[in-house]
Amino acid sequence: MSPLRLSVAAVLTVALGAGLASCGSSETISRGYVINEDELAKITPGTSVEQVLTVLGTPSTVSTVGNKTFYYISQKLQRTVQFIEPRIVDQRVVAIYFNQAFKVERVAHYGLKDGVVFDFISRTTPTSGAEQSFLTQLFRGAGTSFNPGIGL
């Protein structure tokens, strides 16, 4: 091999190695409300809404019915490769429930181990009973109003 080819090969090897080395590093991304345990400990039953807002700040979201629950939501994501979608490694929801007098009734902590608490995107609450697909509803409705044995 010529010296020029060797130097080009060496440069390419170093560049490729540097590029692959950067792929091995992982990145942690934090989203939402970063929970401070010391501040959260100040929120006890009987605390007023004003005190909660002063200590913790504006909640990530509030309940849509009655504004009696504050939700402080946080996520930690891990990205191992730069161009791949990060995966959720930790998710916490601190829910602060208020009574009729708008005093703290209780503080609840939810996380990944608790499963799906509620749908943040569509803001829907699951109803009791089985959820039926469109086809199930269509066939069930057709079965009650259409009887092919009659009138033939």
C-alpha positions in Angstrom: 0.0 0.0 0.0 1.1 3.5 -0.7 1.7 5.9 2.2 -1.2 8.1 1.0 -3.6 5.1 1.2 -2.3 4.2 4.7 -2.9 7.8 6.0 -6.4 7.9 4.5 -7.2 4.6 6.0 -5.9 5.7 9.4 -7.9 8.9 9.3 -11.1 7.0 8.3 -10.5 4.4 11.1 -10.0 7.2 13.7 -13.1 9.0 12.5 -15.2 5.9 12.5 -14.0 4.9 15.9 -14.8 8.4 17.3 -18.3 8.2 15.8 -19.0 4.8 17.2 -17.6 5.8 20.6 -20.2 8.6 20.8 -23.0 6.1 20.1 -22.1 4.2 23.2 -22.8 7.1 25.6 -26.4 7.3 26.9 -28.4 10.4 27.5 -30.9 11.0 30.3 -33.7 13.4 29.6 -35.9 14.8 32.3 -39.4 16.2 31.5 -42.1 17.9 33.5 -42.1 18.8 37.2 -38.9 17.9 39.0 -40.1 16.7 42.4 -38.2 18.1 45.4 -38.9 15.7 48.3 -38.2 18.3 51.0 -40.7 20.7 49.5 -43.3 17.9 49.0 -42.9 16.9 52.7 -44.3 20.3 53.6 -47.6 19.4 52.0 -49.7 17.7 54.7 -53.4 17.2 55.1 -55.1 20.5 55.9 -52.7 22.6 53.8 -54.5 25.3 51.8 -54.5 25.6 48.0 -52.5 28.8 48.3 -49.8 27.2 50.4 -49.6 24.3 47.9 -49.1 26.7 45.0 -46.5 28.7 47.0 -44.5 25.6 47.9 -44.8 23.5 44.7 -45.7 26.1 42.1 -48.2 25.6 39.3 -49.3 22.0 38.7 -48.7 20.2 35.5 -52.5 19.8 35.1 -55.6 19.9 37.3 -58.7 17.8 37.4 -61.3 18.9 34.9 -64.3 18.4 37.3 -64.3 20.7 40.3 -60.5 21.6 40.1 -60.1 19.5 43.3 -56.9 17.6 42.3 -53.5 18.9 41.3 -51.2 16.7 39.3 -47.4 17.2 39.2 -46.0 15.0 36.5 -42.4 14.1 35.7 -40.7 11.6 33.4 -37.1 10.4 33.0 -36.2 9.1 29.6 -33.1 7.2 28.5 -31.6 7.4 25.0 -28.8 4.9 24.3 -28.4 5.7 20.6 -28.7 9.3 19.3 -31.2 8.7 16.6 -33.5 6.2 18.4 -36.6 7.2 20.3 -35.8 7.5 24.0 -37.6 5.0 26.3 -39.3 6.0 29.6 -37.3 4.6 32.6 -39.1 6.5 35.4 -42.5 8.3 35.6 -44.0 9.9 38.6 -47.3 11.5 39.2 -47.9 13.3 42.5 -51.6 13.9 42.9 -52.8 16.3 45.6 -56.5 15.8 46.4 -58.5 18.6 48.0 -61.7 18.4 50.0 -64.8 20.7 49.7 -63.0 23.5 51.7 -60.0 23.3 49.3 -57.7 21.9 52.0 -55.4 19.0 51.2 -57.2 15.8 51.9 -54.3 13.5 50.9 -51.2 13.2 48.7 -50.7 10.2 46.4 -47.7 9.1 44.5 -48.0 7.1 41.3 -45.3 5.7 39.1 -44.5 3.1 36.4 -45.2 0.2 38.7 -48.7 1.5 39.1 -49.6 1.1 35.5 -51.7 3.6 33.5 -53.2 6.1 35.9 -55.0 8.2 33.3 -54.6 9.3 29.7 -52.8 12.6 29.7 -53.2 13.2 26.0 -56.9 12.6 25.4 -57.9 13.5 29.0 -60.5 10.8 29.1 -61.6 8.8 32.1 -62.3 5.2 31.6 -65.9 4.2 32.2 -67.1 1.1 34.0 -68.0 -1.9 31.9 -66.4 -3.4 28.9 -65.2 -1.2 26.1 -66.6 -2.4 22.7 -65.0 -2.0 19.4 -66.9 -0.5 16.4 -67.4 -3.9 14.8 -68.8 -5.4 17.9 -71.3 -2.6 18.2 -72.1 -2.9 14.6 -72.7 -6.6 14.6 -74.6 -6.5 17.9 -76.9 -3.8 16.5 -77.4 -5.6 13.3 -78.2 -8.8 15.2 -81.1 -7.2 17.1 -82.7 -5.3 14.1 -82.0 -7.8 11.3 -83.3 -11.3 11.3 -82.7 -13.0 8.0 -85.1 -15.9 8.8 -88.2 -13.7 8.8 -90.1 -12.9 5.7 -88.2 -15.2 3.3 
